[in-house]
Amino acid sequence: MANPQARRAAVLHAIVEDYVTTREPVGSRSIVERYHLGVSSATVRNDMAQLEEAGLIIQPHTSAGRIPTDAGYRAFVDSLAEIKPLSRGERNAFEKYLRDGVDLDDVLSRAVRLLAQITNQVAVVQYPSLRKSMLRHIEIVSITDTTALLVLISNSGRVEQRIFEVNSGLNDDDFSRLRKTCNAHFCEKPLAQLQESYPQALQNLPHQYQHLLERIFDTIIGTLGAQNEERVVVAGTGNLSRYDVDFASSISPVLDALEEQVVLLQLLAAREAGMKVQIGRENAQTALAETAVVSTGYGNGYDQQVARLGVIGPTRMDYAAAMSSVYAISQYLTEILKG
């Protein structure tokens, strides 16, 4: 390999891949023997010295090989040209397992368990955000003479139910009229546009219904705009026990952090829909400074990210495999929500 820069990148890749697999410092001789770079051990040692000077690898012990730093992992991840696709058999198995879910809760539960199983990491899946969704259908059902049930079904599969007060004496035709008006004016529109649709909806109803429509609309806006409805599901926390040696002191702070929904939501927070990899101290949470987070968004078929999912593990992670698995599950969730 004549290009010194390309060769040093290959040496870094070799160190990362070997260290992830063995957790043993990697020496120049093993790189020469395993990766056939066409150069001597002395040349590789020189490359390793330059990588160490650049802060990408370190020598943990005298006369030992080298291991990657957080910066080295970052350089490795940034150099990955594309996400490795799953095999046809893996794709078929994943798709069938997820599509067998009976509702949104079941689908997300299956997704997070599957992601934890195939990556051997902690998997986290965020529920679709109602604030980023649109309503697919609105149902209004009479319960008593003075109460009714408002059912909101979003295009991301979320179903929310709210009980509200109604005028006494309303009959099935009254509820049918309210239902048709709500579906005609408030469905298939983003949250920001619902306020614009409200005046037109009022105009289409007789005066005796308008106060009730106002109550229904306030309930819809309050439900879709709620800040506290965000939540995540987690699986594979026990997988961290196999990596306890990767943490300098203890995995207890990591486990404690993973129990906090707010922490998990912050880890997944990203405006962009694409793949995001946070390594070591790139994570804002001090307790997670020895972990890596691989996450991406999933949507509902409308070119919109409604939530994110990802895996959390030690920085000594198989990043290529984790990115491939996270991406695959996100695509399946998007297809399922679209359907």
VEXTOR-29790 format. One line per field, with one value per residue (C-alpha): residue number from 0; residue in three letters; y, x, z. Coordinates in steps of 0.001 Angstrom, whole numbers. Layout:
// residues N
resi <- (NUM, ...)
resn <- (ALA, ...)
c2 <- (Y, ...)
c1 <- (X, ...)
c3 <- (Z, ...)
END
This chain:
// residues 339
resi <- (0, 1, 2, 3, 4, 5, 6, 7, 8, 9, 10, 11, 12, 13, 14, 15, 16, 17, 18, 19, 20, 21, 22, 23, 24, 25, 26, 27, 28, 29, 30, 31, 32, 33, 34, 35, 36, 37, 38, 39, 40, 41, 42, 43, 44, 45, 46, 47, 48, 49, 50, 51, 52, 53, 54, 55, 56, 57, 58, 59, 60, 61, 62, 63, 64, 65, 66, 67, 68, 69, 70, 71, 72, 73, 74, 75, 76, 77, 78, 79, 80, 81, 82, 83, 84, 85, 86, 87, 88, 89, 90, 91, 92, 93, 94, 95, 96, 97, 98, 99, 100, 101, 102, 103, 104, 105, 106, 107, 108, 109, 110, 111, 112, 113, 114, 115, 116, 117, 118, 119, 120, 121, 122, 123, 124, 125, 126, 127, 128, 129, 130, 131, 132, 133, 134, 135, 136, 137, 138, 139, 140, 141, 142, 143, 144, 145, 146, 147, 148, 149, 150, 151, 152, 153, 154, 155, 156, 157, 158, 159, 160, 161, 162, 163, 164, 165, 166, 167, 168, 169, 170, 171, 172, 173, 174, 175, 176, 177, 178, 179, 180, 181, 182, 183, 184, 185, 186, 187, 188, 189, 190, 191, 192, 193, 194, 195, 196, 197, 198, 199, 200, 201, 202, 203, 204, 205, 206, 207, 208, 209, 210, 211, 212, 213, 214, 215, 216, 217, 218, 219, 220, 221, 222, 223, 224, 225, 226, 227, 228, 229, 230, 231, 232, 233, 234, 235, 236, 237, 238, 239, 240, 241, 242, 243, 244, 245, 246, 247, 248, 249, 250, 251, 252, 253, 254, 255, 256, 257, 258, 259, 260, 261, 262, 263, 264, 265, 266, 267, 268, 269, 270, 271, 272, 273, 274, 275, 276, 277, 278, 279, 280, 281, 282, 283, 284, 285, 286, 287, 288, 289, 290, 291, 292, 293, 294, 295, 296, 297, 298, 299, 300, 301, 302, 303, 304, 305, 306, 307, 308, 309, 310, 311, 312, 313, 314, 315, 316, 317, 318, 319, 320, 321, 322, 323, 324, 325, 326, 327, 328, 329, 330, 331, 332, 333, 334, 335, 336, 337, 338)
resn <- (MET, ALA, ASN, PRO, GLN, ALA, ARG, ARG, ALA, ALA, VAL, LEU, HIS, ALA, ILE, VAL, GLU, ASP, TYR, VAL, THR, THR, ARG, GLU, PRO, VAL, GLY, SER, ARG, SER, ILE, VAL, GLU, ARG, TYR, HIS, LEU, GLY, VAL, SER, SER, ALA, THR, VAL, ARG, ASN, ASP, MET, ALA, GLN, LEU, GLU, GLU, ALA, GLY, LEU, ILE, ILE, GLN, PRO, HIS, THR, SER, ALA, GLY, ARG, ILE, PRO, THR, ASP, ALA, GLY, TYR, ARG, ALA, PHE, VAL, ASP, SER, LEU, ALA, GLU, ILE, LYS, PRO, LEU, SER, ARG, GLY, GLU, ARG, ASN, ALA, PHE, GLU, LYS, TYR, LEU, ARG, ASP, GLY, VAL, ASP, LEU, ASP, ASP, VAL, LEU, SER, ARG, ALA, VAL, ARG, LEU, LEU, ALA, GLN, ILE, THR, ASN, GLN, VAL, ALA, VAL, VAL, GLN, TYR, PRO, SER, LEU, ARG, LYS, SER, MET, LEU, ARG, HIS, ILE, GLU, ILE, VAL, SER, ILE, THR, ASP, THR, THR, ALA, LEU, LEU, VAL, LEU, ILE, SER, ASN, SER, GLY, ARG, VAL, GLU, GLN, ARG, ILE, PHE, GLU, VAL, ASN, SER, GLY, LEU, ASN, ASP, ASP, ASP, PHE, SER, ARG, LEU, ARG, LYS, THR, CYS, ASN, ALA, HIS, PHE, CYS, GLU, LYS, PRO, LEU, ALA, GLN, LEU, GLN, GLU, SER, TYR, PRO, GLN, ALA, LEU, GLN, ASN, LEU, PRO, HIS, GLN, TYR, GLN, HIS, LEU, LEU, GLU, ARG, ILE, PHE, ASP, THR, ILE, ILE, GLY, THR, LEU, GLY, ALA, GLN, ASN, GLU, GLU, ARG, VAL, VAL, VAL, ALA, GLY, THR, GLY, ASN, LEU, SER, ARG, TYR, ASP, VAL, ASP, PHE, ALA, SER, SER, ILE, SER, PRO, VAL, LEU, ASP, ALA, LEU, GLU, GLU, GLN, VAL, VAL, LEU, LEU, GLN, LEU, LEU, ALA, ALA, ARG, GLU, ALA, GLY, MET, LYS, VAL, GLN, ILE, GLY, ARG, GLU, ASN, ALA, GLN, THR, ALA, LEU, ALA, GLU, THR, ALA, VAL, VAL, SER, THR, GLY, TYR, GLY, ASN, GLY, TYR, ASP, GLN, GLN, VAL, ALA, ARG, LEU, GLY, VAL, ILE, GLY, PRO, THR, ARG, MET, ASP, TYR, ALA, ALA, ALA, MET, SER, SER, VAL, TYR, ALA, ILE, SER, GLN, TYR, LEU, THR, GLU, ILE, LEU, LYS, GLY)
c2 <- (0, 2944, 5827, 6454, 8169, 5289, 2800, 4570, 4517, 771, 304, 2202, 43, -3082, -1926, -1033, -4273, -6495, -4694, -4831, -8579, -9541, -6652, -7192, -4449, -4868, -5121, -4416, -8060, -9234, -6462, -7516, -11172, -10716, -7814, -8263, -4571, -5365, -3557, -4571, -4528, -1578, 451, -439, 539, 3897, 4318, 3405, 6003, 8678, 7530, 7734, 11208, 12206, 10952, 8134, 5224, 4778, 2266, 1105, -701, -664, -3130, -3694, -3112, -209, 346, 2970, 6195, 7820, 9940, 6784, 5256, 8514, 8485, 4849, 5542, 8626, 6584, 3977, 4595, 2839, 810, -2905, -4430, -7433, -10779, -11783, -14383, -11822, -9347, -11913, -13053, -9486, -8414, -11396, -11012, -7316, -7605, -10221, -7461, -6960, -3223, -384, -1416, -4972, -3829, -1520, -4195, -6678, -4123, -3256, -6923, -7860, -4981, -5934, -9569, -9011, -6362, -7709, -4121, -2141, -1223, 1819, 2675, 5943, 5968, 7998, 11597, 12842, 16354, 15116, 13033, 13746, 12413, 9604, 9278, 10821, 8888, 10318, 7837, 8611, 7142, 8749, 11597, 14090, 12402, 11136, 9420, 11098, 8609, 9989, 7665, 9066, 8098, 6780, 4171, 5951, 5726, 8227, 8327, 11235, 11573, 14962, 16522, 17032, 18726, 16532, 15417, 14733, 11793, 9561, 11980, 14795, 12742, 11646, 15251, 16255, 13241, 14025, 17678, 16781, 14196, 16545, 19475, 18045, 14846, 14484, 17861, 18687, 20158, 23641, 23734, 22665, 26184, 27366, 24688, 25445, 28561, 26755, 23805, 26164, 27728, 24330, 23615, 25095, 27351, 24725, 22526, 25186, 25223, 21435, 21591, 24117, 21649, 18830, 20965, 22057, 18385, 17491, 20315, 19519, 15850, 16347, 19152, 17500, 17685, 14845, 12145, 11188, 7806, 5016, 1253, -468, -4028, -5807, -3993, -7313, -7300, -4685, -7283, -8965, -5692, -4803, -4990, -2205, 309, 1829, 1603, 151, -177, 959, 4651, 3539, 1322, 4129, 6540, 4078, 3946, 7627, 8251, 11848, 10702, 8232, 10836, 13230, 10530, 10031, 13721, 14824, 17077, 15216, 11935, 10165, 7962, 9521, 8025, 9555, 8230, 8614, 12183, 13268, 12119, 14969, 12676, 12191, 8719, 7680, 9014, 5459, 4447, 4822, 5503, 4556, 5917, 6895, 8080, 6270, 7755, 7094, 7056, 10801, 11639, 12730, 11501, 10737, 9095, 7524, 4230, 3059, 981, 1857, -15, 388, 2390, -974, -1644, -3251, 25, -1266, -4083, -1799, 817, -1847, -3328, 27, 1168, -2063, -1938, 1735, 911, -1892, 328, 3006, 507, -891, 2561, 3504, 485)
c1 <- (0, 1979, -140, 1045, -2222, -4340, -2027, -2328, -6120, -5905, -3736, -6290, -9089, -7108, -6527, -10201, -11513, -9058, -9537, -13345, -13099, -10452, -10217, -6442, -3991, -2991, 664, 2367, 3220, -394, -1457, 1156, 197, -3576, -4127, -1442, -695, 2442, 4805, 7132, 6426, 8783, 6662, 3495, 5169, 6022, 2397, 1220, 3545, 2009, -1518, -596, 820, -2485, -4387, -6156, -4570, -2750, -360, -1981, 1117, 4836, 5806, 2117, 197, -2160, -5870, -8166, -9099, -12511, -11019, -9799, -13267, -14657, -12199, -13092, -16852, -16461, -14499, -17231, -18375, -21731, -23921, -23513, -26847, -28366, -28529, -31774, -32436, -31949, -34230, -37014, -36778, -36784, -39705, -41880, -41143, -42046, -45098, -46576, -47058, -50737, -50565, -48078, -47096, -46393, -44452, -42178, -41696, -40672, -38384, -36478, -36067, -34874, -32399, -30960, -30652, -28864, -26437, -25858, -26227, -28879, -31609, -33862, -36894, -38773, -42545, -43740, -44215, -47774, -46409, -44696, -47629, -50890, -54309, -55572, -59018, -61092, -63854, -66397, -68410, -71189, -70637, -73362, -75810, -73109, -69797, -68223, -65003, -62679, -60404, -57467, -55663, -52448, -50713, -47834, -50059, -50592, -54062, -55041, -58347, -59792, -63107, -64807, -68117, -70936, -74323, -77169, -79663, -77213, -78165, -76295, -76902, -75314, -72203, -72056, -72101, -69374, -67296, -67570, -66645, -63597, -62345, -62872, -60971, -58435, -57104, -54043, -52692, -49635, -50189, -49173, -51993, -54819, -55322, -55894, -58562, -60509, -62442, -63645, -64802, -66806, -68513, -69725, -71606, -74828, -74429, -75564, -72547, -69851, -69147, -68757, -66447, -64318, -63993, -63092, -60550, -58883, -58626, -57036, -54490, -53706, -53152, -51050, -49005, -48301, -44634, -44818, -46108, -42659, -41474, -39120, -38942, -35701, -34417, -31122, -29920, -28504, -26200, -24067, -22936, -20808, -18936, -18255, -14497, -14862, -15785, -13025, -14833, -18339, -21305, -23626, -23686, -24552, -27379, -28702, -28676, -30520, -33386, -34132, -36525, -35345, -31737, -32723, -34778, -31824, -29563, -31950, -32608, -31616, -33216, -31709, -33270, -30050, -27594, -25956, -23051, -22032, -18802, -17509, -17540, -19565, -22460, -23614, -24316, -21201, -22361, -22286, -18814, -17542, -20387, -21293, -24771, -25758, -29166, -31293, -34818, -37840, -40898, -44421, -44090, -44568, -40853, -41033, -39145, -41588, -39155, -35718, -34197, -30717, -28308, -26107, -22968, -19277, -17075, -15511, -18451, -18803, -19926, -20460, -22745, -24586, -25224, -26439, -28870, -30194, -30746, -32523, -34950, -35691, -36599, -38936, -40661, -41144, -42702, -44995, -46213, -46689, -48945)
c3 <- (0, -1331, 18, 3624, 4613, 3295, 4986, 8353, 7964, 7279, 10378, 12472, 11057, 11909, 15475, 15984, 14501, 16399, 19693, 19399, 18805, 21360, 23836, 23667, 22657, 19027, 17995, 14675, 14042, 14256, 11859, 9314, 9618, 9564, 7176, 4513, 4012, 2005, 4389, 7204, 10931, 11249, 8821, 10717, 14015, 12485, 11374, 14863, 16354, 14115, 14976, 18642, 18186, 16546, 19607, 17763, 19652, 22948, 24460, 27714, 28999, 28306, 25555, 24773, 21594, 20995, 21594, 20066, 21843, 21538, 18765, 17062, 17180, 15804, 12892, 12224, 12215, 10018, 7489, 7017, 3459, 3678, 5990, 5405, 4296, 6005, 4251, 2542, 5254, 8017, 6257, 5824, 9446, 10803, 8631, 9585, 13286, 13323, 11071, 13404, 15986, 16792, 17605, 18027, 21557, 20395, 17323, 19345, 22014, 19332, 17667, 20834, 21847, 18372, 18246, 21648, 20602, 17306, 18614, 22153, 23361, 25210, 22727, 23027, 20885, 21259, 20837, 17830, 18861, 18565, 18027, 14859, 13665, 11903, 12786, 10598, 12191, 14976, 16707, 19162, 21216, 23687, 27168, 29273, 28809, 29782, 28840, 25639, 24593, 22086, 20283, 18299, 15887, 14440, 11219, 13320, 14945, 18253, 19782, 22463, 24352, 26299, 28152, 27958, 28980, 26480, 26457, 27660, 25049, 22210, 20004, 17562, 14672, 16670, 17383, 13751, 12591, 15014, 13985, 10276, 10839, 12924, 10436, 7493, 9021, 11484, 9867, 7615, 8705, 10812, 14258, 13111, 10550, 12837, 14174, 10605, 10061, 13219, 12040, 8918, 11030, 13249, 10242, 9067, 12293, 13693, 16725, 19251, 18389, 18385, 22121, 22034, 19018, 20885, 23770, 21375, 19551, 22808, 23786, 20437, 20650, 24272, 23456, 20324, 21831, 25172, 26117, 28636, 26318, 25067, 26276, 25316, 25660, 26613, 26240, 26741, 29860, 31014, 27992, 29749, 32284, 29628, 29118, 32766, 32135, 29561, 32243, 34357, 37681, 37532, 35209, 38012, 36935, 33401, 34651, 36832, 33900, 31670, 34169, 33569, 30677, 30378, 29929, 27232, 25387, 25490, 24063, 21153, 20613, 17118, 14574, 11664, 10628, 9655, 11491, 14539, 16498, 19832, 21280, 24821, 26064, 23059, 25261, 27474, 30429, 32587, 33608, 29945, 29150, 28587, 26292, 22642, 21262, 17712, 16714, 13760, 13069, 11741, 10096, 8978, 5226, 4859, 4735, 8352, 11382, 14182, 16638, 16993, 18042, 18823, 20864, 23821, 24764, 25568, 23206, 22281, 20005, 16596, 15049, 11528, 12722, 15157, 12471, 10056, 12587, 13794, 10224, 9256, 12187, 11486, 7894, 8957, 11532, 8899, 6491, 9171, 10233, 6609, 6168)
END
